[in-house]
Amino acid sequence: MKAARTAVLLLALATLPLTAAPAEAAPPAPVFTGGQAQPVFDPADVVREDVWVTAPVDSDHDGADDLVHAQVVRPRATQQGLKVPVVYQASPYYAGGNDIANHDVDVELYAPGHARGPEGPRVAAHGVGPATPIGWRYQDYFTARGFAVVYGESLGTGLSTGCPTTGDVNETIGARSVVDWLNGRTTARDAAGAAANADWSTGKTGMMGVSYNGTLPNAVASTGVEGLETIVPIAAISSWYQYYRNDGAVVAAGGFQGEDADVLAEYVYTREDRQVCRPVIDGLARDQDRVTGDYTPFWDVRNYRNDVAKVHASVLAVHGLNDWNVKTDQVAEWYDALKAHGVEHKIWLHQAAHADPYNLRRDAWLATLNKWMSHYLYGIDNGVQNEPKATIQREDKSWTDEADWPAPGTSDVRVYPWPGGRAKGTIDTRNPVPGTAAVETLADDSAKTIEQLAGLASSGNRLLYATPAAKQAVRLSGTAKADLALAFDRPAANVSAILLDRAPDGTSHVISRGWTDPQNRTSPARTEPITPGQTYRIGVELMPKDYVLAAGHRLEFLLASSDHDYTLRPKPGAGLALDLTKTSVTLPVTGGKPALRAAFG
C-alpha cells in the first residue's frame, strides 16, 4: 500500500505545471551619461579588505620580500560578479609621521680645498604636513560611480614592511607591486594569512594623489608597468634632485628649510620595528651629499624623467603656479618630456600653492577627472583626449582653456639690465649696455629675505633693475633665464635671481626665482673651483611660470647672493661683481618681441 501511494504521489507531482526557480538578480552595472560615470552605486555599501602584497624587493635586508599593506574599498556589487577598474593612491603618510628636526642651514658654503666647518645642530622642527588617514575625499565619488579605490602604504610605513628610501627604485617597486597584484602578476595575503586575489578587478588602474602621493604615480608610470592606464599627479615631484637641490646649490622646499631625503625618510618611518631601517636611513644621510650639492648617482635613480620613454599611461598633470614647496619646474620639465615622447597628456595650472584643485573649481575639476577616468579605465569614447590640453587659472581667478602649455605663440625675448642697480637701474628691451665693462657690486647678507631686499630704496646687498610701467598687459609663459657675467671675492657663493612685479603703489610681488652654485657653472654633476676676481658666465634658470603683468606695472629683475628662505645661509660678506655689458635676461613672452615692445616701448 505504501509503495502504491508513493507512486500515485510521484505521478501527481509529475503532472503539476513547471515553474522556474527565482533567478538571482544581475549586479548593477556602471552607467555613463555625457561621457561621465554616474553615481548609481551606494558609496556606503562597499566591501573593505586589507591585504599584504608581495613586492619583489628586500629593502630592509631581512632575507624576505617586502610586503605592501593595501586597503581595498569596492562596490558590493563586485561580490556578485561585477568587475571594476581601480583608482589607486599610494602614500607614505597614512600612519602619520615622526617628530624630526631638519638640518641646520646657517652654515658656510663648500669650496674645494677650504674648510667648511661642522654643521650645527638640527634645530628646525620638521613638518611635511598632516597625516592622511586611510579615507580620501574622492573615495565616495569613485565608488558611487563603479570604481574601486585602493590605498597602498609605502615601504617602511604603517603596516608595510621594508624601509623608506625617499624616491628610489625600492620605493617605486613597492608602489608598483599593487598594480601587479591587481593584474594577477604577484601574490597577496589577507590578515588571516590566506591567499587574496583581485578577481573583482579588471586590472585597469589609474593612480592619483597630491604631493608625495602624486609623486608615486610619476615613479610607477616611469616603469612602464602594464595595467597602469593613467595617472593624475597633483603637485608632484618628477626629479628629487630638483626638489632638494638646484644646479649644484642645496635648496629648500618652500617652508621646509633644512629638510632633505634622510629627514623625509625618518619622518615617514612608521612601521612597528623602529630599528631595522636605521642603516638604510643613515645611508641616505651620507649619500645625499649636502656638502657639494652635486648631481650624483644617488639623485639620478630618483629622476623619473630618465625613464619617460617607458611611460605609456596617459597623464593629467596638475600644479599650482604659486607652489614653492614642489616647485613648477617639476611639472614643466616632466610635461615637456611626456609631450616629446608622444604620451597622451593634459595639464591644469591654478593660482593656489601646494594644493588640490578640488576646492578651487570643484564641479569643473570633477567633470574633467570623471571623463578622464571613464575614458582611460572604462574605455568610454567621450573625446576627453581631444579637448584643449591646458586649463589655466588666471590671476583674477578666472579660468581659460588653451591648446597647450606653454602658451602657443610664446618665444624667448632677451632684455638687458642697465646701470644703477644699488638703487634701481633700468631694463632695456632692445639694447645691451655698450662698452667693455660696466660693473656693479653687491655683498651677501643671508639674514635678509628677498622680499626685504626688494622693498629697500637702496641696498648694497642686492642689485635691482626695472622696466618702464607697462602700457598694456604682457604675458610670460614658460621659463625665464638669467645669463650673468659674475666675479666673486670668495671661492664659494650663492647666486639667486628673481623676477618681480612692481605695482603702481610701490609694492612688489615675486613672480619667479632661481638659484645656482657658480662652482657648478658647467654641470650640476661637477664642482669646479672659483678663482676670486675672475669673471665667469653664470646661467640661472628661474622656476617656470604663467604670469600676466598688468598694465601700469613694472617688471623687475633682482640679483642677490643668498636667498634666506631657500638657500644655505653663510655668514654675511661674500662679494659679487656683475658686468652688465655681458649680462641679459631671457623672458618667455607670449607674442614674442612685438608683444614685449608694445608693452614697454
Secondary structure, DSSP 8 states (H G I E B T S, - for coil): -HHHHHHHHHHHHHHS---------------EETTEE---S-TTSEEEEEEEEEES--TT-SSS-EEEEEEEEEEGGGGGT--EEEEEEEES-TT-----B---------BTTB---------SB--------S--TTHHHHHTTT-EEEEEE-TTSTT--S---SSSHHHHHHHHHHHHHHTTSS-EEETTS-B---TTEEEEEEEEEETHHHHHHHHHHTTT-TTEEEEEEES--SBSHHHHEETTEEB-BTTBTT--HHHHHHHH--SS-SSTTHHHHHHHHHHT-TTT----HHHHTTBGGGGGGG--SEEEEEEETT-SSS-THHHHHHHHHHHHTT--EEEEEESSSS--GGGTSHHHHHHHHHHHHHHHHH-----GGGS-SEEEE-TTS-EEEESSSS-TTEEEEEEEE-S-TTT-EEEESS----SS--EEEEE--TTS-HHHHHH-SS-SS-EEEE----SS-EEEEE--EEEEEEEESSS---EEEEEEEE-TTS-EEEEEEEEE-GGGSS-TT------TT-EEEEEEE---EEEEE-TT-EEEEEEES--TTTB----TT-EEEEEGGG-EEEEEEETHHHHHHHHH-
